Amino acid sequence: MTDTNLLLPMRTGEIRIHDAEGFDGMRKAGRLVAECLDMLVPEVKPGVTTEHLDNLVREFVMDHGATSATIGYRGYRHASCISLNHVICHGIPNAKPLKEGDIANIDVTLILNGWHGDHSRMYGVGKVKRKAERLMDVTYDALMAGLAQIRPGKRFGDIGGAISEVARLNRMSVVEDFCGHGLGRLFHDEPNVVHSSAYNTGPELKPGMFFTVEPMLNLGRKDAAILPDGWTAVTRDRQLSAQYEHSVGVTEDGVEIFTSSPKGLHQPHKVEL
């Protein structure tokens, strides 16, 4: 059997510059993963298990001629990460039903024609408390503030600087243990995109760069802990955490968001069903 890893590009330590073909591939992969998260909006409700939601993701990916980037990744067995309440990221789907008032980050990465679409959103389960809703709103605002910094000539630190500023003004903390990453034909590539950086620091942004921006904000302290399963990251103080993520490309005059919702469901927790 051919080792498919030999057919993939290798990490070089340098930030790749992609051409028009790359943009086309990322648009298609990004749109498909955004359609997948759109599909989940009416499915996230009290009594539904995260295992069921993961199965819906798995079926959607297969039905659309794509593959899951996470199934088999370092031994992971699921098509999504679903992180509830005080789970920061990498929550593992299971058979426990969702409860009224839960908040959930659903993170999906698929591969379409060799290109990776990586995207996550926050979902509210029924009616959520005001503090949870505010956390999700501020996290989304922080993501968009970071994306607004992206254009040639700016620096990667400007992204994290804007995110940190939004968090600070709202008395929330930015998780520093995890970051965004380059992607394209690789799931994780250069660079690391730090969400708690300072303005005017880091490498210069150039047209053709592809990466994710995925800030995680906590109501309490920024500190994280990893559970014994080796995947699930939680807040040490058990306060709520939220995350939003887009895959993007730097254009000649700004940024292209590959994972924008085709149905305008950018913030599922604000959708009334």
Sequence and secondary structure as in RCSB ss.txt:
>XXXX:A:sequence
MTDTNLLLPMRTGEIRIHDAEGFDGMRKAGRLVAECLDMLVPEVKPGVTTEHLDNLVREFVMDHGATSATIGYRG
YRHASCISLNHVICHGIPNAKPLKEGDIANIDVTLILNGWHGDHSRMYGVGKVKRKAERLMDVTYDALMAGLAQI
RPGKRFGDIGGAISEVARLNRMSVVEDFCGHGLGRLFHDEPNVVHSSAYNTGPELKPGMFFTVEPMLNLGRKDAA
ILPDGWTAVTRDRQLSAQYEHSVGVTEDGVEIFTSSPKGLHQPHKVEL
>XXXX:A:secstr
   GGGGS    SS     HHHHHHHHHHHHHHHHHHHHHGGG  TT BHHHHHHHHHHHHHHTT EESSTTGGG
   S EEEETTEEE     S B  TT EEEEEEEEEETTEEEEEEEEEE SS  HHHHHHHHHHHHHHHHHHTT 
STT BHHHHHHHHHHHHHHTT EE  S  EEE SSSSSEEEEE TT  TT SSB  TT EEEE  EEESS S EE
E TTSS EEETT   EEE BEEEEE SSSEEETT  TTS S GGG   
